Amino acid sequence: MDDLKISISGIRGVVGKSFTPDALLSWTAAWEKTLPKGGIILARDARPHGEGLMQLLAGILHYAGRKVWVAGLIPTPTVGVLIRSHQAAGGVMLTASHNPLEWNALKFFNSQGLILSPGEYSILEPAWNQPPGLNEAAYAPGGSLEILDDPLRDHIDLLFRQVDPAGIRSRKFKVAVDGCRSVGGRALPRVLREAGVEVIELDTEPDGRFTRGLEPLPENLGQLGKVVQENQADLGMAVDPDADRLALVSEKGIPVGEEYTLVLAADAVLGRGGRGLAANLSSTLVLDAVAAKHKTEMHRSKVGESHVVDLLNQTGSAIGGEGNGGVIFPKVQPGRDSLSGAILVLDLLAREGKTLSEMIATYPPAIMVKTKFASRDGLWEDLQASAEKWWPEAKVDRLDGLKWIWKDRWIHLRPSNTEPILRIIAERRI
């Protein structure tokens, strides 16, 4: 079905069409059987159909004998934090992220608070593609439900132990927040206020009535830029519906580009003595400059959050992420986390005594272009066979698609996992 996507990122579809109650319960029951003993964290974003779907999930998990901690409206990364703090067996986040309003999705976490690994997904994929009927879901006694009073508390406390809250408070920042009318509208203003920041709110009511494009891309942040200027804010921050991605707007009201969220966060962590930086192959080369600045290693993975997380674990790197505004700070949550990104950016600006624009100006300037085009039978195979002939002077990296690398630029070409298209990203220093 075009409106159903099953992948390592979870299961997403159109509510009432491919994403039906019986399918939702069957997928979840199949996942629950793979878990160790223990309770389960349950949460959602602000889509209007999310509450009813979450109640269905609570019911099937209770029926299976699980203790269910209902966290409700929280960011995706907070689910991982809660799994570890409650020593839960796993967690489920109901969110279709940047997909349109009529979509929803199941995002599953393991007992370590991590999104599914490739190995875990390979076990579940057959059952998800051909889910067993609900009549096969066995009843087990001992199930219970508990609504968490303050599900953000553990996340905030853990994050503040990694930075200098007093230094952030001393700057007396004023920040405009675009909450995308979802869970980030609650979480981000709260964490900022607890850090002593004055917050101007835009679309922070978590009612799911989205008013802009759901990805925090520059073309979707015009209103936030106006709010920054009108209120003479130090910067603006915007999130996506499940608040795992963060984008920034400068004090001039200009979006700086989502690639720079990780650049700034990495500079903050490495500047405090952290070692190692991990990102995917399509993330900006400015990250290499940040790693060189702090005399540490730069590591590159395949595209995809799970691949970056695996690389962080393998290398023991202190910080990582993706160029879509997804900061991964393992000491808080080994997954994309807008709250970590926000506080790390302020920590850096406070320590350096610079505005956002001044800080961006310290990095080597670069320009990036992203596009895609339709593929055809045999095209990708032809490109792979002739890759070294295109630019003989470039190094060719085949870890994930084809990446041609020069000293000051690169081109990354890879086939889409879900569409008959090829994606191409290119960047060069200017």
C-alpha positions in Angstrom: 0.0 0.0 0.0 1.2 3.5 -0.7 -0.2 4.7 2.6 1.6 2.1 4.7 5.3 2.1 5.4 7.0 -0.6 7.5 10.7 0.1 8.2 13.3 0.1 10.9 11.9 3.5 11.9 8.6 1.9 12.8 5.2 1.5 11.2 3.4 4.4 9.7 0.2 4.8 7.8 -3.0 6.8 7.2 -5.4 6.5 10.2 -8.6 4.6 9.2 -7.1 3.2 6.0 -3.8 1.3 6.4 -3.4 2.3 10.1 -6.5 0.6 11.6 -7.2 -0.4 15.2 -6.9 -4.1 14.5 -3.6 -3.7 12.6 -2.2 -1.4 15.3 -3.0 -3.9 18.0 -1.6 -6.8 16.1 1.7 -5.0 15.3 2.1 -4.0 19.0 1.2 -7.5 20.3 3.9 -9.0 18.0 6.5 -6.6 19.3 5.5 -7.1 22.9 6.2 -10.8 22.6 9.9 -10.1 21.9 10.4 -8.1 25.1 11.9 -9.1 28.4 9.8 -9.0 31.5 8.9 -5.5 32.7 6.7 -2.5 32.2 6.3 -0.4 29.0 6.4 3.4 28.5 3.6 4.8 26.3 3.5 8.2 24.8 2.2 10.2 21.8 2.5 13.5 19.8 -0.5 15.9 19.6 -2.3 14.5 16.5 -6.0 14.5 17.4 -6.4 10.7 16.8 -3.4 10.0 19.0 -5.3 9.9 22.3 -7.7 7.2 21.2 -4.9 5.1 19.6 -2.8 5.4 22.7 -5.7 4.1 24.8 -6.0 1.1 22.5 -2.3 0.4 23.0 -2.6 0.7 26.7 -5.4 -1.9 26.7 -3.6 -4.5 24.7 -0.4 -4.2 26.8 -2.4 -4.3 30.0 -4.2 -7.5 28.6 -0.7 -9.0 28.0 0.1 -8.6 31.7 2.3 -5.6 31.4 2.6 -2.6 33.7 2.0 0.4 31.5 3.3 3.9 32.4 1.3 6.4 30.4 3.5 9.5 29.7 1.1 11.1 27.3 2.2 14.2 25.4 6.0 14.1 25.5 8.9 14.3 22.9 10.1 11.1 21.3 13.5 11.2 23.1 11.9 11.5 26.5 10.5 8.0 25.9 14.0 6.6 25.9 15.0 8.5 29.0 11.9 7.2 30.9 12.6 3.6 29.8 15.9 3.7 31.5 14.8 5.6 34.6 11.9 3.2 35.1 13.9 0.1 34.1 11.1 -0.7 31.6 11.2 -3.5 29.1 10.5 -1.1 26.2 8.4 1.8 25.0 6.1 3.0 22.2 5.8 6.5 20.8 2.7 7.3 18.6 4.0 9.8 16.1 4.2 10.2 12.4 6.7 13.0 12.8 6.7 15.2 9.7 4.1 13.2 7.8 0.7 15.0 7.2 -1.9 15.2 9.9 -3.9 12.1 8.7 -0.9 9.9 9.3 0.2 8.3 12.5 2.9 5.8 13.4 4.3 3.4 15.9 7.9 4.0 17.0 9.3 1.2 19.1 12.1 1.3 21.7 14.0 -1.5 23.3 14.9 -2.0 27.0 17.9 0.3 26.6 15.8 3.2 25.5 17.1 2.9 21.9 15.1 2.8 18.7 15.1 -0.7 17.1 18.5 -2.0 15.8 18.7 -3.6 12.4 18.9 -7.0 14.2 15.7 -6.3 16.2 13.9 -5.1 13.1 14.9 -8.2 11.1 13.2 -10.4 13.8 10.0 -8.3 13.8 9.7 -7.6 10.0 8.0 -10.9 9.0 5.4 -10.6 11.8 4.7 -6.9 10.9 4.2 -7.6 7.2 1.9 -10.5 8.0 0.6 -9.7 11.5 -1.0 -12.5 13.5 -4.7 -12.1 14.3 -5.7 -10.7 17.7 -7.2 -14.0 18.6 -3.5 -15.1 19.0 -2.8 -12.4 21.6 -2.7 -14.3 24.9 -4.1 -12.9 28.1 -1.7 -12.7 31.1 -2.7 -11.6 34.6 -0.9 -8.8 36.5 -1.4 -5.9 34.1 -1.7 -2.3 35.5 -1.8 1.3 34.3 -0.1 4.3 35.9 -0.3 7.9 34.5 3.0 9.7 35.1 2.6 13.0 36.9 5.7 14.7 35.5 7.3 12.7 32.7 9.7 15.4 31.7 11.4 15.7 35.0 13.9 12.9 34.5 14.9 14.2 31.1 15.4 17.8 32.3 17.4 16.8 35.4 19.7 14.4 33.3 20.3 17.2 30.7 21.1 19.9 33.2 23.8 17.7 34.8 25.7 17.8 31.5 25.9 21.6 31.0 26.4 24.8 33.0 22.9 26.0 33.9 24.3 28.9 35.9 26.2 30.1 32.9 23.1 30.0 30.7 21.1 31.9 33.3 23.8 34.6 33.5 23.3 35.4 29.8 19.6 36.1 30.4 18.6 34.8 27.0 15.4 35.7 25.3 14.3 32.9 23.0 11.3 32.6 20.7 9.9 29.0 20.4 7.9 27.6 17.6 6.3 24.5 19.1 4.6 23.3 15.9 1.4 22.9 17.9 2.6 19.6 19.3 4.6 18.1 22.2 7.6 20.4 21.8 5.3 23.3 22.6 5.2 22.1 26.1 8.6 20.6 26.6 10.9 23.1 25.0 9.5 26.3 26.7 9.6 24.4 30.1 13.2 23.3 29.8 14.3 26.8 28.6 12.5 28.5 31.5 14.1 26.2 34.0 17.4 27.3 32.6 16.5 31.0 33.2 15.5 31.8 29.7 12.7 34.3 28.8 10.5 32.5 26.3 8.2 34.0 23.7 5.8 31.3 22.5 4.5 30.7 19.0 2.2 27.7 18.2 3.0 26.0 21.6 -0.5 24.7 22.3 -0.3 20.9 21.7 -3.6 20.5 19.9 -2.2 19.1 16.6 -3.7 21.9 14.5 -0.6 22.4 12.4 -0.1 25.8 10.9 3.1 25.4 8.9 5.1 22.8 7.1 6.0 20.2 9.7 9.7 19.9 9.1 11.7 22.8 10.7 13.1 23.9 7.3 14.0 27.5 6.5 11.0 27.9 4.2 8.7 27.0 7.2 10.2 29.4 9.7 9.2 32.8 8.3 6.7 33.5 11.1 9.2 32.5 13.8 11.7 34.9 12.2 9.2 37.8 12.5 8.5 36.9 16.1 12.3 37.0 16.9 12.6 40.4 15.3 9.5 41.9 16.8 10.5 40.8 20.3 14.3 41.5 19.9 14.9 37.9 20.9 18.4 36.5 21.0 17.4 33.6 18.7 14.5 31.4 17.7 14.0 27.6 18.1 11.7 25.4 16.1 10.9 21.7 16.4 9.0 19.1 14.4 5.8 17.4 15.8 7.6 14.8 17.9 10.4 17.2 19.0 13.4 15.1 18.0 14.7 17.7 15.6 15.6 21.4 16.2 16.2 24.3 13.9 17.5 27.8 14.7 16.7 31.3 13.7 19.3 34.0 14.3 18.8 37.3 16.2 18.3 38.8 12.8 15.3 36.7 12.2 17.1 34.5 9.6 17.0 30.7 9.7 20.6 29.5 9.9 19.8 26.0 8.4 19.2 22.8 10.2 22.7 21.5 9.5 24.1 24.1 12.0 22.1 22.7 15.0 24.5 19.7 15.2 27.5 21.9 14.4 26.8 24.1 17.4 25.9 21.3 19.7 29.1 19.4 18.8 31.2 22.5 19.4 29.6 22.8 22.9 30.2 19.1 23.9 33.7 18.9 22.4 34.6 22.3 24.0 33.9 20.7 27.4 36.4 18.0 26.8 34.2 15.4 25.0 36.0 13.2 22.5 34.7 11.9 19.2 32.0 13.2 16.8 29.7 10.9 14.7 27.4 11.9 11.9 26.0 10.4 8.7 27.6 10.7 5.2 25.2 13.4 4.1 25.9 15.8 7.0 27.8 19.0 6.5 31.6 19.1 6.2 31.6 21.9 8.7 31.5 19.1 11.3 34.9 18.0 10.2 36.2 21.5 10.9 34.6 21.4 14.4 36.3 18.0 15.1 39.6 19.4 13.9 39.2 22.5 16.1 39.0 20.2 19.1 41.6 17.7 17.9 39.3 14.8 17.9 38.1 12.1 15.5 35.3 12.6 13.0 33.3 9.4 12.2 30.8 8.9 9.4 27.9 6.4 9.1 25.2 5.4 6.7 22.2 7.7 6.5 19.6 7.0 9.3 19.4 7.6 13.0 20.0 3.9 13.9 23.2 3.8 12.0 24.5 7.0 13.7 23.5 5.5 17.1 25.4 2.3 16.3 28.5 4.3 15.3 28.3 6.3 18.5 28.3 3.1 20.5 31.1 1.6 18.5 33.4 4.6 18.7 32.4 5.9 22.2 31.9 9.3 20.6 30.6 12.1 22.9 28.2 13.7 20.4 26.6 12.9 17.1 23.6 13.3 15.0 22.2 14.1 11.6 22.1 17.3 9.4 18.3 17.5 9.7 18.5 19.1 13.1 18.8 15.8 14.9 21.3 16.1 17.8 22.3 12.8 19.6 23.8 13.4 23.0 24.4 9.9 24.4 24.8 11.0 28.0 21.2 12.1 27.9 19.5 10.1 25.2 21.1 8.0 22.5 18.6 9.2 19.9 17.7 12.5 18.3 16.8 15.0 21.0 15.7 18.7 20.4 15.9 19.4 24.2 19.6 18.4 24.3 20.2 20.4 21.2 18.6 23.5 22.5 20.4 23.5 25.9 23.8 22.7 24.3 23.4 25.6 21.8 22.7 28.0 24.7 25.6 26.5 26.7 27.9 27.2 23.8 26.7 30.8 23.3 26.9 31.5 27.0 30.5 30.2 27.2 31.7 32.0 24.1 29.8 35.2 24.8 28.6 35.4 21.2 25.3 35.9 19.4 24.1 33.1 17.2 25.2 35.0 14.0 28.6 35.7 15.5 29.1 32.0 16.4 28.0 30.8 12.9 30.6 33.2 11.4 33.4 31.4 13.2 32.9 28.3 11.1 34.1 27.8 7.5 31.3 29.0 5.2 29.7 26.3 3.0 26.8 25.9 0.8 24.7 22.7 0.4 22.1 21.7 -2.2 19.7 18.8 -1.9 17.5 17.4 -4.7 16.1 14.2 -6.1 15.3 12.7 -9.5 13.4 9.7 -10.9 15.3 6.5 -11.4 14.9 3.8 -14.1 15.8 0.2 -14.3 19.6 -0.3 -14.5 20.5 3.4 -13.8 21.8 2.8 -10.3 23.8 -0.2 -11.4 25.3 1.9 -14.3 26.3 4.7 -11.9 27.9 2.3 -9.5 30.0 0.7 -12.3 31.3 4.0 -13.6 31.7 5.9 -10.4 35.5 6.2 -10.4 35.4 7.5 -14.0 33.2 10.5 -13.3 35.8 12.4 -11.3 39.1 10.5 -11.2 40.6 13.0 -8.7 37.9 12.4 -6.1 37.8 9.7 -3.5 34.8 7.4 -3.8 33.1 6.2 -0.7 30.6 3.3 -1.2 29.5 2.9 2.4 26.0 4.2 1.6 25.4 4.8 -2.1 28.1 6.8 -3.8 29.9 9.7 -2.3 32.6 11.6 -4.2 34.9 13.5 -1.8 37.3 16.3 -2.5 39.2 18.4 0.1 36.7 21.2 0.0 33.5 19.6 -1.4 31.5 16.4 -1.8 28.6 14.9 -3.7 26.4 12.1 -2.2 24.1 10.0 -4.4 22.0 7.2 -3.0 18.7 5.4 -3.9 15.7 6.0 -1.8 14.6 3.1 0.4 10.9 3.9 -0.1 10.5 5.5 -3.6 11.9 4.9 -7.1 14.1 7.9 -6.9 17.7 8.9 -6.4 18.6 11.5 -3.8 21.6 13.8 -4.3 23.2 16.1 -1.9 26.2 18.3 -2.7 28.2 20.7 -0.5 31.3 22.9 -0.9 33.2 25.4 1.1 32.8 29.0 -0.2 
